[in-house]
Amino acid sequence: MKVEVRPSPIHGKGVFATETIRRGERIGRYVGYRTKRDGRYVLWVTNKKGEWQGYRGYGRLRFLNHRSTPNAEFRGIDLYAIRTIRAGEEITFHYGEEWEDVA
């Protein structure tokens, strides 16, 4: 995986690119187990039936932070770059409409 976890200026820990990641490139998969309970490190995605499914993360991507102008997005549990991300740049995604940017 082309990422590492380190302290973030946005919040706590963050996920940073260790090399350039091109627009459209798959960054990685959100590693976790299915859950019906919300909580810290739970990623909510819609399944093939359009139903919400939670994944409680335990991999590196659980440290992704929110931005209103993200550089990555989830397609299911796979994370993709929506623009070129330079080495050393923090990788972010939009948590959802109810969240506000903290940076």
A tleap script that builds the chain and sets N, CA, C and O, in Angstrom:
source leaprc.protein.ff14SB
mol = sequence {
  NMET LYS VAL GLU VAL ARG PRO SER PRO ILE
  HIE GLY LYS GLY VAL PHE ALA THR GLU THR
  ILE ARG ARG GLY GLU ARG ILE GLY ARG TYR
  VAL GLY TYR ARG THR LYS ARG ASP GLY ARG
  TYR VAL LEU TRP VAL THR ASN LYS LYS GLY
  GLU TRP GLN GLY TYR ARG GLY TYR GLY ARG
  LEU ARG PHE LEU ASN HIE ARG SER THR PRO
  ASN ALA GLU PHE ARG GLY ILE ASP LEU TYR
  ALA ILE ARG THR ILE ARG ALA GLY GLU GLU
  ILE THR PHE HIE TYR GLY GLU GLU TRP GLU
  ASP VAL CALA
}
set mol.1.N position { 0.852 -1.175 0.000 }
set mol.1.CA position { 0.000 0.000 0.000 }
set mol.1.C position { 0.902 1.244 0.000 }
set mol.1.O position { 1.938 1.259 0.664 }
set mol.2.N position { 0.521 2.243 -0.715 }
set mol.2.CA position { 1.326 3.441 -0.877 }
set mol.2.C position { 1.019 4.503 0.170 }
set mol.2.O position { 1.056 5.698 -0.122 }
set mol.3.N position { 0.717 4.069 1.385 }
set mol.3.CA position { 0.349 5.010 2.441 }
set mol.3.C position { 1.028 4.651 3.753 }
set mol.3.O position { 1.483 3.526 3.961 }
set mol.4.N position { 1.079 5.658 4.641 }
set mol.4.CA position { 1.553 5.451 6.001 }
set mol.4.C position { 0.705 6.297 6.932 }
set mol.4.O position { 0.100 7.285 6.516 }
set mol.5.N position { 0.669 5.902 8.187 }
set mol.5.CA position { -0.080 6.636 9.208 }
set mol.5.C position { 0.913 7.454 10.018 }
set mol.5.O position { 1.961 6.963 10.439 }
set mol.6.N position { 0.548 8.730 10.227 }
set mol.6.CA position { 1.387 9.602 11.053 }
set mol.6.C position { 0.532 10.740 11.602 }
set mol.6.O position { -0.623 10.884 11.200 }
set mol.7.N position { 1.077 11.557 12.516 }
set mol.7.CA position { 0.288 12.661 13.077 }
set mol.7.C position { -0.245 13.584 11.984 }
set mol.7.O position { 0.448 13.890 11.014 }
set mol.8.N position { -1.493 14.021 12.163 }
set mol.8.CA position { -2.173 14.847 11.167 }
set mol.8.C position { -2.436 16.253 11.685 }
set mol.8.O position { -2.799 16.425 12.849 }
set mol.9.N position { -2.257 17.263 10.834 }
set mol.9.CA position { -2.637 18.623 11.235 }
set mol.9.C position { -4.157 18.809 11.242 }
set mol.9.O position { -4.654 19.801 11.774 }
set mol.10.N position { -4.894 17.868 10.660 }
set mol.10.CA position { -6.357 17.944 10.640 }
set mol.10.C position { -6.917 17.446 11.962 }
set mol.10.O position { -7.700 18.133 12.616 }
set mol.11.N position { -6.501 16.228 12.352 }
set mol.11.CA position { -7.010 15.646 13.595 }
set mol.11.C position { -6.250 14.363 13.920 }
set mol.11.O position { -6.190 13.460 13.086 }
set mol.12.N position { -5.678 14.267 15.096 }
set mol.12.CA position { -5.048 13.029 15.561 }
set mol.12.C position { -4.062 12.450 14.574 }
set mol.12.O position { -3.069 13.083 14.215 }
set mol.13.N position { -4.350 11.235 14.140 }
set mol.13.CA position { -3.527 10.560 13.143 }
set mol.13.C position { -4.199 10.696 11.790 }
set mol.13.O position { -5.411 10.891 11.705 }
set mol.14.N position { -3.410 10.593 10.735 }
set mol.14.CA position { -3.938 10.660 9.380 }
set mol.14.C position { -3.214 9.685 8.483 }
set mol.14.O position { -2.217 9.082 8.878 }
set mol.15.N position { -3.722 9.535 7.272 }
set mol.15.CA position { -3.136 8.645 6.272 }
set mol.15.C position { -2.457 9.522 5.219 }
set mol.15.O position { -3.076 10.432 4.668 }
set mol.16.N position { -1.187 9.243 4.945 }
set mol.16.CA position { -0.397 10.056 4.031 }
set mol.16.C position { 0.175 9.196 2.903 }
set mol.16.O position { 0.542 8.039 3.111 }
set mol.17.N position { 0.242 9.780 1.712 }
set mol.17.CA position { 0.810 9.092 0.555 }
set mol.17.C position { 2.325 9.002 0.713 }
set mol.17.O position { 2.972 9.979 1.089 }
set mol.18.N position { 2.887 7.831 0.427 }
set mol.18.CA position { 4.338 7.668 0.482 }
set mol.18.C position { 4.960 7.841 -0.903 }
set mol.18.O position { 6.181 7.929 -1.038 }
set mol.19.N position { 4.111 7.888 -1.928 }
set mol.19.CA position { 4.540 8.159 -3.297 }
set mol.19.C position { 3.346 8.760 -4.037 }
set mol.19.O position { 2.222 8.731 -3.536 }
set mol.20.N position { 3.589 9.295 -5.206 }
set mol.20.CA position { 2.510 9.905 -5.977 }
set mol.20.C position { 1.455 8.861 -6.334 }
set mol.20.O position { 1.772 7.758 -6.780 }
set mol.21.N position { 0.197 9.237 -6.126 }
set mol.21.CA position { -0.933 8.375 -6.474 }
set mol.21.C position { -1.735 9.117 -7.539 }
set mol.21.O position { -2.209 10.227 -7.296 }
set mol.22.N position { -1.886 8.528 -8.689 }
set mol.22.CA position { -2.555 9.174 -9.822 }
set mol.22.C position { -4.063 9.166 -9.681 }
set mol.22.O position { -4.638 8.282 -9.048 }
set mol.23.N position { -4.695 10.162 -10.279 }
set mol.23.CA position { -6.160 10.245 -10.314 }
set mol.23.C position { -6.737 8.939 -10.861 }
set mol.23.O position { -6.276 8.429 -11.883 }
set mol.24.N position { -7.746 8.402 -10.176 }
set mol.24.CA position { -8.386 7.160 -10.600 }
set mol.24.C position { -7.722 5.898 -10.076 }
set mol.24.O position { -8.275 4.807 -10.212 }
set mol.25.N position { -6.555 6.031 -9.485 }
set mol.25.CA position { -5.821 4.866 -8.973 }
set mol.25.C position { -6.432 4.383 -7.659 }
set mol.25.O position { -6.821 5.182 -6.807 }
set mol.26.N position { -6.508 3.067 -7.514 }
set mol.26.CA position { -6.979 2.475 -6.266 }
set mol.26.C position { -5.899 2.630 -5.212 }
set mol.26.O position { -4.745 2.261 -5.430 }
set mol.27.N position { -6.282 3.180 -4.066 }
set mol.27.CA position { -5.339 3.404 -2.974 }
set mol.27.C position { -5.287 2.191 -2.060 }
set mol.27.O position { -4.212 1.787 -1.616 }
set mol.28.N position { -6.436 1.617 -1.782 }
set mol.28.CA position { -6.471 0.454 -0.904 }
set mol.28.C position { -7.893 0.108 -0.506 }
set mol.28.O position { -8.852 0.732 -0.961 }
set mol.29.N position { -8.014 -0.884 0.340 }
set mol.29.CA position { -9.311 -1.381 0.811 }
set mol.29.C position { -9.440 -1.107 2.305 }
set mol.29.O position { -8.481 -1.256 3.062 }
set mol.30.N position { -10.642 -0.704 2.716 }
set mol.30.CA position { -10.927 -0.478 4.129 }
set mol.30.C position { -11.057 -1.839 4.796 }
set mol.30.O position { -12.044 -2.547 4.592 }
set mol.31.N position { -10.062 -2.201 5.590 }
set mol.31.CA position { -10.020 -3.513 6.226 }
set mol.31.C position { -10.788 -3.444 7.541 }
set mol.31.O position { -10.487 -2.627 8.411 }
set mol.32.N position { -11.780 -4.314 7.669 }
set mol.32.CA position { -12.574 -4.327 8.886 }
set mol.32.C position { -13.597 -5.440 8.847 }
set mol.32.O position { -13.690 -6.195 7.879 }
set mol.33.N position { -14.356 -5.524 9.914 }
set mol.33.CA position { -15.396 -6.546 9.954 }
set mol.33.C position { -16.760 -5.863 9.953 }
set mol.33.O position { -16.896 -4.729 10.414 }
set mol.34.N position { -17.751 -6.549 9.439 }
set mol.34.CA position { -19.097 -5.993 9.347 }
set mol.34.C position { -19.681 -5.755 10.732 }
set mol.34.O position { -19.470 -6.527 11.667 }
set mol.35.N position { -20.420 -4.663 10.826 }
set mol.35.CA position { -21.079 -4.331 12.087 }
set mol.35.C position { -22.393 -3.617 11.803 }
set mol.35.O position { -22.566 -3.007 10.748 }
set mol.36.N position { -23.303 -3.699 12.742 }
set mol.36.CA position { -24.564 -2.962 12.646 }
set mol.36.C position { -24.548 -1.757 13.573 }
set mol.36.O position { -25.478 -0.950 13.576 }
set mol.37.N position { -23.479 -1.643 14.364 }
set mol.37.CA position { -23.370 -0.563 15.346 }
set mol.37.C position { -22.430 0.524 14.831 }
set mol.37.O position { -21.381 0.239 14.255 }
set mol.38.N position { -22.828 1.765 15.051 }
set mol.38.CA position { -21.975 2.883 14.693 }
set mol.38.C position { -20.915 3.057 15.772 }
set mol.38.O position { -21.068 2.556 16.886 }
set mol.39.N position { -19.866 3.750 15.451 }
set mol.39.CA position { -18.823 3.994 16.426 }
set mol.39.C position { -17.572 4.492 15.752 }
set mol.39.O position { -17.553 4.764 14.551 }
set mol.40.N position { -16.531 4.607 16.542 }
set mol.40.CA position { -15.248 5.062 16.024 }
set mol.40.C position { -14.719 4.066 14.995 }
set mol.40.O position { -14.780 2.854 15.203 }
set mol.41.N position { -14.213 4.578 13.910 }
set mol.41.CA position { -13.619 3.801 12.822 }
set mol.41.C position { -14.626 2.943 12.058 }
set mol.41.O position { -14.235 1.964 11.422 }
set mol.42.N position { -15.916 3.291 12.108 }
set mol.42.CA position { -16.912 2.560 11.332 }
set mol.42.C position { -17.164 3.311 10.030 }
set mol.42.O position { -17.536 4.485 10.042 }
set mol.43.N position { -16.962 2.634 8.921 }
set mol.43.CA position { -17.237 3.175 7.591 }
set mol.43.C position { -18.581 2.632 7.135 }
set mol.43.O position { -18.801 1.421 7.144 }
set mol.44.N position { -19.485 3.528 6.734 }
set mol.44.CA position { -20.802 3.122 6.249 }
set mol.44.C position { -20.837 3.252 4.740 }
set mol.44.O position { -20.568 4.323 4.195 }
set mol.45.N position { -21.171 2.158 4.062 }
set mol.45.CA position { -21.300 2.137 2.605 }
set mol.45.C position { -22.601 1.430 2.243 }
set mol.45.O position { -23.177 0.711 3.059 }
set mol.46.N position { -23.050 1.638 1.030 }
set mol.46.CA position { -24.243 0.919 0.588 }
set mol.46.C position { -23.808 -0.346 -0.136 }
set mol.46.O position { -22.831 -0.345 -0.886 }
set mol.47.N position { -24.552 -1.429 0.101 }
set mol.47.CA position { -24.241 -2.688 -0.566 }
set mol.47.C position { -24.965 -2.757 -1.916 }
set mol.47.O position { -25.589 -1.781 -2.331 }
set mol.48.N position { -24.887 -3.878 -2.589 }
set mol.48.CA position { -25.485 -4.023 -3.919 }
set mol.48.C position { -27.004 -3.864 -3.905 }
set mol.48.O position { -27.603 -3.544 -4.931 }
set mol.49.N position { -27.626 -4.086 -2.750 }
set mol.49.CA position { -29.071 -3.933 -2.611 }
set mol.49.C position { -29.456 -2.508 -2.217 }
set mol.49.O position { -30.639 -2.206 -2.061 }
set mol.50.N position { -28.465 -1.632 -2.055 }
set mol.50.CA position { -28.733 -0.257 -1.666 }
set mol.50.C position { -28.925 -0.074 -0.174 }
set mol.50.O position { -29.368 0.985 0.270 }
set mol.51.N position { -28.594 -1.098 0.609 }
set mol.51.CA position { -28.734 -1.041 2.062 }
set mol.51.C position { -27.408 -0.595 2.690 }
set mol.51.O position { -26.333 -0.909 2.179 }
set mol.52.N position { -27.499 0.139 3.802 }
set mol.52.CA position { -26.300 0.582 4.499 }
set mol.52.C position { -25.639 -0.581 5.233 }
set mol.52.O position { -26.306 -1.373 5.899 }
set mol.53.N position { -24.320 -0.667 5.100 }
set mol.53.CA position { -23.532 -1.698 5.763 }
set mol.53.C position { -22.352 -1.021 6.445 }
set mol.53.O position { -21.649 -0.227 5.822 }
set mol.54.N position { -22.131 -1.326 7.711 }
set mol.54.CA position { -21.011 -0.757 8.447 }
set mol.54.C position { -19.831 -1.709 8.503 }
set mol.54.O position { -19.999 -2.926 8.575 }
set mol.55.N position { -18.624 -1.133 8.468 }
set mol.55.CA position { -17.383 -1.899 8.605 }
set mol.55.C position { -16.542 -1.233 9.682 }
set mol.55.O position { -16.134 -0.082 9.526 }
set mol.56.N position { -16.281 -1.942 10.768 }
set mol.56.CA position { -15.435 -1.427 11.846 }
set mol.56.C position { -13.989 -1.714 11.444 }
set mol.56.O position { -13.551 -2.863 11.404 }
set mol.57.N position { -13.266 -0.642 11.149 }
set mol.57.CA position { -11.922 -0.773 10.603 }
set mol.57.C position { -10.845 -1.086 11.619 }
set mol.57.O position { -10.906 -0.663 12.774 }
set mol.58.N position { -9.853 -1.839 11.160 }
set mol.58.CA position { -8.668 -2.090 11.978 }
set mol.58.C position { -7.393 -1.948 11.155 }
set mol.58.O position { -6.297 -2.175 11.668 }
set mol.59.N position { -7.524 -1.578 9.896 }
set mol.59.CA position { -6.362 -1.344 9.031 }
set mol.59.C position { -5.949 0.122 9.032 }
set mol.59.O position { -6.536 0.940 9.742 }
set mol.60.N position { -4.948 0.446 8.243 }
set mol.60.CA position { -4.422 1.809 8.173 }
set mol.60.C position { -5.460 2.841 7.747 }
set mol.60.O position { -5.442 3.969 8.239 }
set mol.61.N position { -6.361 2.475 6.844 }
set mol.61.CA position { -7.320 3.449 6.326 }
set mol.61.C position { -8.335 3.907 7.373 }
set mol.61.O position { -9.080 4.855 7.121 }
set mol.62.N position { -8.384 3.267 8.530 }
set mol.62.CA position { -9.299 3.728 9.580 }
set mol.62.C position { -8.910 5.116 10.085 }
set mol.62.O position { -9.713 5.782 10.738 }
set mol.63.N position { -7.689 5.557 9.791 }
set mol.63.CA position { -7.222 6.862 10.239 }
set mol.63.C position { -7.449 7.976 9.216 }
set mol.63.O position { -6.920 9.076 9.377 }
set mol.64.N position { -8.222 7.708 8.175 }
set mol.64.CA position { -8.534 8.753 7.192 }
set mol.64.C position { -9.313 9.884 7.856 }
set mol.64.O position { -10.204 9.644 8.670 }
set mol.65.N position { -8.971 11.096 7.503 }
set mol.65.CA position { -9.671 12.264 8.034 }
set mol.65.C position { -10.589 12.871 6.981 }
set mol.65.O position { -10.452 12.614 5.785 }
set mol.66.N position { -11.527 13.682 7.458 }
set mol.66.CA position { -12.528 14.340 6.624 }
set mol.66.C position { -12.016 15.667 6.077 }
set mol.66.O position { -11.275 16.388 6.745 }
set mol.67.N position { -12.423 15.969 4.859 }
set mol.67.CA position { -12.266 17.302 4.269 }
set mol.67.C position { -13.474 17.540 3.389 }
set mol.67.O position { -14.002 16.610 2.779 }
set mol.68.N position { -13.908 18.778 3.322 }
set mol.68.CA position { -15.029 19.095 2.432 }
set mol.68.C position { -14.566 19.097 0.977 }
set mol.68.O position { -15.385 18.993 0.064 }
set mol.69.N position { -13.253 19.215 0.758 }
set mol.69.CA position { -12.670 19.108 -0.582 }
set mol.69.C position { -11.661 17.950 -0.567 }
set mol.69.O position { -10.452 18.181 -0.553 }
set mol.70.N position { -12.152 16.723 -0.569 }
set mol.70.CA position { -11.273 15.549 -0.427 }
set mol.70.C position { -10.461 15.265 -1.685 }
set mol.70.O position { -10.730 15.810 -2.756 }
set mol.71.N position { -9.463 14.402 -1.530 }
set mol.71.CA position { -8.682 13.960 -2.684 }
set mol.71.C position { -8.911 12.477 -2.980 }
set mol.71.O position { -8.284 11.914 -3.878 }
set mol.72.N position { -9.809 11.851 -2.224 }
set mol.72.CA position { -10.115 10.434 -2.429 }
set mol.72.C position { -11.581 10.170 -2.121 }
set mol.72.O position { -12.243 10.959 -1.445 }
set mol.73.N position { -12.075 9.044 -2.630 }
set mol.73.CA position { -13.456 8.654 -2.356 }
set mol.73.C position { -13.551 7.138 -2.296 }
set mol.73.O position { -12.768 6.419 -2.916 }
set mol.74.N position { -14.532 6.675 -1.535 }
set mol.74.CA position { -14.785 5.242 -1.453 }
set mol.74.C position { -15.763 4.826 -2.537 }
set mol.74.O position { -16.741 5.518 -2.819 }
set mol.75.N position { -15.479 3.691 -3.130 }
set mol.75.CA position { -16.409 2.992 -4.014 }
set mol.75.C position { -16.566 1.624 -3.363 }
set mol.75.O position { -15.750 0.722 -3.549 }
set mol.76.N position { -17.644 1.503 -2.593 }
set mol.76.CA position { -17.755 0.341 -1.716 }
set mol.76.C position { -16.732 0.509 -0.615 }
set mol.76.O position { -16.673 1.558 0.027 }
set mol.77.N position { -15.923 -0.517 -0.390 }
set mol.77.CA position { -14.884 -0.406 0.638 }
set mol.77.C position { -13.498 -0.157 0.039 }
set mol.77.O position { -12.498 -0.188 0.757 }
set mol.78.N position { -13.435 0.089 -1.262 }
set mol.78.CA position { -12.171 0.420 -1.921 }
set mol.78.C position { -12.037 1.927 -2.049 }
set mol.78.O position { -13.001 2.611 -2.393 }
set mol.79.N position { -10.852 2.446 -1.775 }
set mol.79.CA position { -10.578 3.874 -1.804 }
set mol.79.C position { -9.820 4.221 -3.077 }
set mol.79.O position { -8.839 3.562 -3.422 }
set mol.80.N position { -10.281 5.267 -3.781 }
set mol.80.CA position { -9.678 5.710 -5.038 }
set mol.80.C position { -9.324 7.188 -4.972 }
set mol.80.O position { -10.007 7.971 -4.313 }
set mol.81.N position { -8.252 7.560 -5.658 }
set mol.81.CA position { -7.856 8.966 -5.763 }
set mol.81.C position { -8.786 9.669 -6.746 }
set mol.81.O position { -9.016 9.170 -7.848 }
set mol.82.N position { -9.319 10.819 -6.356 }
set mol.82.CA position { -10.170 11.579 -7.277 }
set mol.82.C position { -9.385 12.715 -7.933 }
set mol.82.O position { -9.909 13.435 -8.784 }
set mol.83.N position { -8.141 12.864 -7.533 }
set mol.83.CA position { -7.173 13.744 -8.187 }
set mol.83.C position { -5.791 13.198 -7.847 }
set mol.83.O position { -5.660 12.340 -6.974 }
set mol.84.N position { -4.773 13.683 -8.525 }
set mol.84.CA position { -3.423 13.233 -8.214 }
set mol.84.C position { -3.060 13.669 -6.792 }
set mol.84.O position { -3.274 14.818 -6.404 }
set mol.85.N position { -2.509 12.731 -6.032 }
set mol.85.CA position { -2.093 12.976 -4.648 }
set mol.85.C position { -0.573 12.839 -4.612 }
set mol.85.O position { -0.029 11.794 -4.970 }
set mol.86.N position { 0.094 13.876 -4.187 }
set mol.86.CA position { 1.555 13.884 -4.139 }
set mol.86.C position { 2.093 13.164 -2.898 }
set mol.86.O position { 1.417 13.085 -1.873 }
set mol.87.N position { 3.310 12.646 -3.007 }
set mol.87.CA position { 3.970 12.011 -1.860 }
set mol.87.C position { 4.026 13.007 -0.710 }
set mol.87.O position { 4.390 14.167 -0.907 }
set mol.88.N position { 3.667 12.559 0.493 }
set mol.88.CA position { 3.674 13.398 1.679 }
set mol.88.C position { 2.352 14.088 1.948 }
set mol.88.O position { 2.162 14.644 3.030 }
set mol.89.N position { 1.428 14.067 0.989 }
set mol.89.CA position { 0.127 14.717 1.157 }
set mol.89.C position { -0.818 13.810 1.942 }
set mol.89.O position { -0.820 12.591 1.767 }
set mol.90.N position { -1.624 14.428 2.815 }
set mol.90.CA position { -2.604 13.649 3.564 }
set mol.90.C position { -3.754 13.261 2.637 }
set mol.90.O position { -4.225 14.069 1.836 }
set mol.91.N position { -4.194 12.016 2.761 }
set mol.91.CA position { -5.319 11.510 1.978 }
set mol.91.C position { -6.578 11.711 2.806 }
set mol.91.O position { -6.641 11.316 3.970 }
set mol.92.N position { -7.580 12.329 2.190 }
set mol.92.CA position { -8.821 12.640 2.903 }
set mol.92.C position { -10.027 12.226 2.072 }
set mol.92.O position { -9.933 12.062 0.855 }
set mol.93.N position { -11.162 12.060 2.748 }
set mol.93.CA position { -12.417 11.828 2.047 }
set mol.93.C position { -13.522 12.563 2.771 }
set mol.93.O position { -13.337 13.017 3.901 }
set mol.94.N position { -14.666 12.684 2.130 }
set mol.94.CA position { -15.799 13.404 2.703 }
set mol.94.C position { -16.644 12.411 3.485 }
set mol.94.O position { -17.149 11.443 2.917 }
set mol.95.N position { -16.802 12.645 4.788 }
set mol.95.CA position { -17.538 11.712 5.644 }
set mol.95.C position { -19.025 11.675 5.329 }
set mol.95.O position { -19.672 10.647 5.529 }
set mol.96.N position { -19.575 12.775 4.841 }
set mol.96.CA position { -21.008 12.841 4.564 }
set mol.96.C position { -21.534 14.232 4.815 }
set mol.96.O position { -20.831 15.071 5.379 }
set mol.97.N position { -22.745 14.484 4.410 }
set mol.97.CA position { -23.330 15.817 4.468 }
set mol.97.C position { -23.438 16.397 5.870 }
set mol.97.O position { -23.400 17.619 6.019 }
set mol.98.N position { -23.570 15.577 6.896 }
set mol.98.CA position { -23.768 16.089 8.235 }
set mol.98.C position { -22.484 16.579 8.883 }
set mol.98.O position { -22.534 17.221 9.931 }
set mol.99.N position { -21.336 16.290 8.283 }
set mol.99.CA position { -20.053 16.682 8.865 }
set mol.99.C position { -19.597 18.012 8.304 }
set mol.99.O position { -19.934 18.360 7.172 }
set mol.100.N position { -18.837 18.756 9.083 }
set mol.100.CA position { -18.229 19.992 8.630 }
set mol.100.C position { -16.726 19.829 8.675 }
set mol.100.O position { -16.194 19.099 9.511 }
set mol.101.N position { -16.042 20.513 7.769 }
set mol.101.CA position { -14.590 20.449 7.701 }
set mol.101.C position { -13.972 21.071 8.949 }
set mol.101.O position { -14.389 22.146 9.380 }
set mol.102.N position { -12.985 20.403 9.527 }
set mol.102.CA position { -12.341 20.924 10.736 }
set mol.102.C position { -11.000 21.573 10.429 }
set mol.102.O position { -10.360 22.116 11.330 }
set mol.103.N position { -10.567 21.528 9.190 }
set mol.103.CA position { -9.264 22.108 8.833 }
set mol.103.C position { -9.401 23.556 8.423 }
set mol.103.O position { -8.406 24.200 8.091 }
savepdb mol mol.pdb
quit
